[in-house]
Amino acid sequence: MTRIAQCCCGSLRAEVSGDPVHVIACHCNECQRRTGSVLGVGAYYKKEQVEIAGRNKVFVRDAPEGRKVRNHFCPECGTPLFWEAERAPGIIGIAVGTFADPDFPPPGISFFEKYKHRWVEFNHELERFPQRTTSPLWTVTNP
């Protein structure tokens, strides 16, 4: 299966093959700010599953343990499309909303629920964590 994620103006795209390794809902303050919403939902793929096309700008931010996260966004319309974290080399996270696919798989994990807005609920079962102490993404890249 192939899916395409793209920015609002269509000049930055990510074409992915196969299913994501994980789909994760994150309620941390950084994801809230990055998305402008109350949570971020990311689909995580191995780098070899992803082909990026188009120009992008990068905003680098600090993450826990002194590591960096590189957020890539469209320089034309500003849509944040994908990110890479030093903690999970070989993995690319793509904002699920940029696929504009109502049939996209739901998150299987919910991180940083201590920051979750009380009115946010899921109508399916998923693993829940008050914060992120370990990540299933790390075991994909660092067995």
C-alpha positions as protocol buffer text, in pm:
chain_id: "A"
residue {
  index: 1
  type: MET
  ca { x: 0 y: 0 z: 0 }
}
residue {
  index: 2
  type: THR
  ca { x: 119 y: 350 z: -85 }
}
residue {
  index: 3
  type: ARG
  ca { x: -3 y: 668 z: 87 }
}
residue {
  index: 4
  type: ILE
  ca { x: 82 y: 1031 z: 21 }
}
residue {
  index: 5
  type: ALA
  ca { x: 105 y: 1303 z: 284 }
}
residue {
  index: 6
  type: GLN
  ca { x: 134 y: 1661 z: 169 }
}
residue {
  index: 7
  type: CYS
  ca { x: 134 y: 2019 z: 290 }
}
residue {
  index: 8
  type: CYS
  ca { x: -154 y: 2261 z: 229 }
}
residue {
  index: 9
  type: CYS
  ca { x: -5 y: 2401 z: -94 }
}
residue {
  index: 10
  type: GLY
  ca { x: 111 y: 2059 z: -220 }
}
residue {
  index: 11
  type: SER
  ca { x: 476 y: 2153 z: -272 }
}
residue {
  index: 12
  type: LEU
  ca { x: 610 y: 1927 z: 8 }
}
residue {
  index: 13
  type: ARG
  ca { x: 512 y: 1561 z: -3 }
}
residue {
  index: 14
  type: ALA
  ca { x: 596 y: 1234 z: 165 }
}
residue {
  index: 15
  type: GLU
  ca { x: 513 y: 911 z: -15 }
}
residue {
  index: 16
  type: VAL
  ca { x: 514 y: 607 z: 212 }
}
residue {
  index: 17
  type: SER
  ca { x: 500 y: 239 z: 131 }
}
residue {
  index: 18
  type: GLY
  ca { x: 352 y: -19 z: 363 }
}
residue {
  index: 19
  type: ASP
  ca { x: 205 y: 26 z: 706 }
}
residue {
  index: 20
  type: PRO
  ca { x: 354 y: 248 z: 974 }
}
residue {
  index: 21
  type: VAL
  ca { x: 563 y: 88 z: 1246 }
}
residue {
  index: 22
  type: HIS
  ca { x: 346 y: 273 z: 1502 }
}
residue {
  index: 23
  type: VAL
  ca { x: 74 y: 536 z: 1514 }
}
residue {
  index: 24
  type: ILE
  ca { x: 112 y: 743 z: 1830 }
}
residue {
  index: 25
  type: ALA
  ca { x: -99 y: 1018 z: 1988 }
}
residue {
  index: 26
  type: CYS
  ca { x: 115 y: 1256 z: 2191 }
}
residue {
  index: 27
  type: HIS
  ca { x: -26 y: 1511 z: 2435 }
}
residue {
  index: 28
  type: CYS
  ca { x: 305 y: 1674 z: 2534 }
}
residue {
  index: 29
  type: ASN
  ca { x: 332 y: 2052 z: 2532 }
}
residue {
  index: 30
  type: GLU
  ca { x: 571 y: 2047 z: 2235 }
}
residue {
  index: 31
  type: CYS
  ca { x: 328 y: 1849 z: 2018 }
}
residue {
  index: 32
  type: GLN
  ca { x: 45 y: 2079 z: 2120 }
}
residue {
  index: 33
  type: ARG
  ca { x: 250 y: 2379 z: 2012 }
}
residue {
  index: 34
  type: ARG
  ca { x: 382 y: 2211 z: 1695 }
}
residue {
  index: 35
  type: THR
  ca { x: 33 y: 2125 z: 1574 }
}
residue {
  index: 36
  type: GLY
  ca { x: -165 y: 2415 z: 1717 }
}
residue {
  index: 37
  type: SER
  ca { x: -404 y: 2150 z: 1846 }
}
residue {
  index: 38
  type: VAL
  ca { x: -451 y: 1968 z: 2177 }
}
residue {
  index: 39
  type: LEU
  ca { x: -243 y: 1668 z: 2063 }
}
residue {
  index: 40
  type: GLY
  ca { x: -28 y: 1547 z: 1782 }
}
residue {
  index: 41
  type: VAL
  ca { x: -84 y: 1217 z: 1603 }
}
residue {
  index: 42
  type: GLY
  ca { x: 215 y: 1078 z: 1419 }
}
residue {
  index: 43
  type: ALA
  ca { x: 262 y: 781 z: 1191 }
}
residue {
  index: 44
  type: TYR
  ca { x: 614 y: 642 z: 1228 }
}
residue {
  index: 45
  type: TYR
  ca { x: 787 y: 472 z: 936 }
}
residue {
  index: 46
  type: LYS
  ca { x: 1131 y: 329 z: 875 }
}
residue {
  index: 47
  type: LYS
  ca { x: 1328 y: 572 z: 656 }
}
residue {
  index: 48
  type: GLU
  ca { x: 1341 y: 323 z: 371 }
}
residue {
  index: 49
  type: GLN
  ca { x: 958 y: 332 z: 355 }
}
residue {
  index: 50
  type: VAL
  ca { x: 951 y: 710 z: 297 }
}
residue {
  index: 51
  type: GLU
  ca { x: 1030 y: 924 z: -5 }
}
residue {
  index: 52
  type: ILE
  ca { x: 1028 y: 1301 z: 51 }
}
residue {
  index: 53
  type: ALA
  ca { x: 973 y: 1539 z: -242 }
}
residue {
  index: 54
  type: GLY
  ca { x: 987 y: 1917 z: -233 }
}
residue {
  index: 55
  type: ARG
  ca { x: 1172 y: 2183 z: -40 }
}
residue {
  index: 56
  type: ASN
  ca { x: 1143 y: 2203 z: 336 }
}
residue {
  index: 57
  type: LYS
  ca { x: 1273 y: 2413 z: 619 }
}
residue {
  index: 58
  type: VAL
  ca { x: 1387 y: 2263 z: 946 }
}
residue {
  index: 59
  type: PHE
  ca { x: 1327 y: 2376 z: 1301 }
}
residue {
  index: 60
  type: VAL
  ca { x: 1554 y: 2196 z: 1548 }
}
residue {
  index: 61
  type: ARG
  ca { x: 1440 y: 2176 z: 1909 }
}
residue {
  index: 62
  type: ASP
  ca { x: 1581 y: 2022 z: 2221 }
}
residue {
  index: 63
  type: ALA
  ca { x: 1430 y: 1699 z: 2344 }
}
residue {
  index: 64
  type: PRO
  ca { x: 1479 y: 1506 z: 2669 }
}
residue {
  index: 65
  type: GLU
  ca { x: 1831 y: 1386 z: 2752 }
}
residue {
  index: 66
  type: GLY
  ca { x: 1990 y: 1664 z: 2543 }
}
residue {
  index: 67
  type: ARG
  ca { x: 1890 y: 1506 z: 2214 }
}
residue {
  index: 68
  type: LYS
  ca { x: 1740 y: 1693 z: 1919 }
}
residue {
  index: 69
  type: VAL
  ca { x: 1420 y: 1669 z: 1717 }
}
residue {
  index: 70
  type: ARG
  ca { x: 1419 y: 1807 z: 1363 }
}
residue {
  index: 71
  type: ASN
  ca { x: 1076 y: 1930 z: 1253 }
}
residue {
  index: 72
  type: HIS
  ca { x: 1042 y: 1972 z: 875 }
}
residue {
  index: 73
  type: PHE
  ca { x: 783 y: 2209 z: 735 }
}
residue {
  index: 74
  type: CYS
  ca { x: 685 y: 2365 z: 403 }
}
residue {
  index: 75
  type: PRO
  ca { x: 860 y: 2700 z: 348 }
}
residue {
  index: 76
  type: GLU
  ca { x: 565 y: 2819 z: 136 }
}
residue {
  index: 77
  type: CYS
  ca { x: 255 y: 2740 z: 345 }
}
residue {
  index: 78
  type: GLY
  ca { x: 415 y: 2651 z: 681 }
}
residue {
  index: 79
  type: THR
  ca { x: 256 y: 2306 z: 719 }
}
residue {
  index: 80
  type: PRO
  ca { x: 459 y: 2086 z: 960 }
}
residue {
  index: 81
  type: LEU
  ca { x: 481 y: 1759 z: 766 }
}
residue {
  index: 82
  type: PHE
  ca { x: 742 y: 1532 z: 922 }
}
residue {
  index: 83
  type: TRP
  ca { x: 1009 y: 1503 z: 1192 }
}
residue {
  index: 84
  type: GLU
  ca { x: 1315 y: 1304 z: 1287 }
}
residue {
  index: 85
  type: ALA
  ca { x: 1441 y: 1246 z: 1641 }
}
residue {
  index: 86
  type: GLU
  ca { x: 1799 y: 1162 z: 1738 }
}
residue {
  index: 87
  type: ARG
  ca { x: 1656 y: 912 z: 1987 }
}
residue {
  index: 88
  type: ALA
  ca { x: 1504 y: 704 z: 1704 }
}
residue {
  index: 89
  type: PRO
  ca { x: 1752 y: 708 z: 1414 }
}
residue {
  index: 90
  type: GLY
  ca { x: 1617 y: 552 z: 1099 }
}
residue {
  index: 91
  type: ILE
  ca { x: 1257 y: 651 z: 1179 }
}
residue {
  index: 92
  type: ILE
  ca { x: 1052 y: 935 z: 1030 }
}
residue {
  index: 93
  type: GLY
  ca { x: 735 y: 1061 z: 1195 }
}
residue {
  index: 94
  type: ILE
  ca { x: 467 y: 1203 z: 965 }
}
residue {
  index: 95
  type: ALA
  ca { x: 170 y: 1406 z: 1084 }
}
residue {
  index: 96
  type: VAL
  ca { x: -133 y: 1182 z: 1029 }
}
residue {
  index: 97
  type: GLY
  ca { x: -355 y: 1477 z: 934 }
}
residue {
  index: 98
  type: THR
  ca { x: -135 y: 1547 z: 630 }
}
residue {
  index: 99
  type: PHE
  ca { x: -252 y: 1220 z: 475 }
}
residue {
  index: 100
  type: ALA
  ca { x: -610 y: 1358 z: 476 }
}
residue {
  index: 101
  type: ASP
  ca { x: -732 y: 996 z: 494 }
}
residue {
  index: 102
  type: PRO
  ca { x: -1026 y: 922 z: 727 }
}
residue {
  index: 103
  type: ASP
  ca { x: -944 y: 550 z: 702 }
}
residue {
  index: 104
  type: PHE
  ca { x: -590 y: 593 z: 835 }
}
residue {
  index: 105
  type: PRO
  ca { x: -519 y: 350 z: 1122 }
}
residue {
  index: 106
  type: PRO
  ca { x: -593 y: 494 z: 1469 }
}
residue {
  index: 107
  type: PRO
  ca { x: -321 y: 544 z: 1729 }
}
residue {
  index: 108
  type: GLY
  ca { x: -220 y: 235 z: 1924 }
}
residue {
  index: 109
  type: ILE
  ca { x: -32 y: 436 z: 2186 }
}
residue {
  index: 110
  type: SER
  ca { x: -109 y: 756 z: 2377 }
}
residue {
  index: 111
  type: PHE
  ca { x: 191 y: 934 z: 2536 }
}
residue {
  index: 112
  type: PHE
  ca { x: 212 y: 1215 z: 2794 }
}
residue {
  index: 113
  type: GLU
  ca { x: -148 y: 1173 z: 2908 }
}
residue {
  index: 114
  type: LYS
  ca { x: -68 y: 1383 z: 3214 }
}
residue {
  index: 115
  type: TYR
  ca { x: -98 y: 1680 z: 2974 }
}
residue {
  index: 116
  type: LYS
  ca { x: -409 y: 1545 z: 2797 }
}
residue {
  index: 117
  type: HIS
  ca { x: -707 y: 1778 z: 2786 }
}
residue {
  index: 118
  type: ARG
  ca { x: -982 y: 1623 z: 2998 }
}
residue {
  index: 119
  type: TRP
  ca { x: -1234 y: 1629 z: 2714 }
}
residue {
  index: 120
  type: VAL
  ca { x: -1011 y: 1431 z: 2473 }
}
residue {
  index: 121
  type: GLU
  ca { x: -1120 y: 1067 z: 2456 }
}
residue {
  index: 122
  type: PHE
  ca { x: -1052 y: 772 z: 2228 }
}
residue {
  index: 123
  type: ASN
  ca { x: -1324 y: 527 z: 2128 }
}
residue {
  index: 124
  type: HIS
  ca { x: -1087 y: 232 z: 2095 }
}
residue {
  index: 125
  type: GLU
  ca { x: -838 y: 48 z: 2313 }
}
residue {
  index: 126
  type: LEU
  ca { x: -479 y: 169 z: 2314 }
}
residue {
  index: 127
  type: GLU
  ca { x: -174 y: 168 z: 2540 }
}
residue {
  index: 128
  type: ARG
  ca { x: -169 y: 472 z: 2767 }
}
residue {
  index: 129
  type: PHE
  ca { x: 129 y: 634 z: 2937 }
}
residue {
  index: 130
  type: PRO
  ca { x: 124 y: 937 z: 3173 }
}
residue {
  index: 131
  type: GLN
  ca { x: 457 y: 1035 z: 3019 }
}
residue {
  index: 132
  type: ARG
  ca { x: 699 y: 875 z: 2779 }
}
residue {
  index: 133
  type: THR
  ca { x: 957 y: 680 z: 2972 }
}
residue {
  index: 134
  type: THR
  ca { x: 1040 y: 438 z: 2694 }
}
residue {
  index: 135
  type: SER
  ca { x: 941 y: 433 z: 2331 }
}
residue {
  index: 136
  type: PRO
  ca { x: 851 y: 141 z: 2108 }
}
residue {
  index: 137
  type: LEU
  ca { x: 1029 y: 332 z: 1830 }
}
residue {
  index: 138
  type: TRP
  ca { x: 1362 y: 288 z: 2002 }
}
residue {
  index: 139
  type: THR
  ca { x: 1332 y: -90 z: 1992 }
}
residue {
  index: 140
  type: VAL
  ca { x: 1273 y: -73 z: 1616 }
}
residue {
  index: 141
  type: THR
  ca { x: 1601 y: 110 z: 1563 }
}
residue {
  index: 142
  type: ASN
  ca { x: 1802 y: -4 z: 1868 }
}
residue {
  index: 143
  type: PRO
  ca { x: 1713 y: -368 z: 1946 }
}
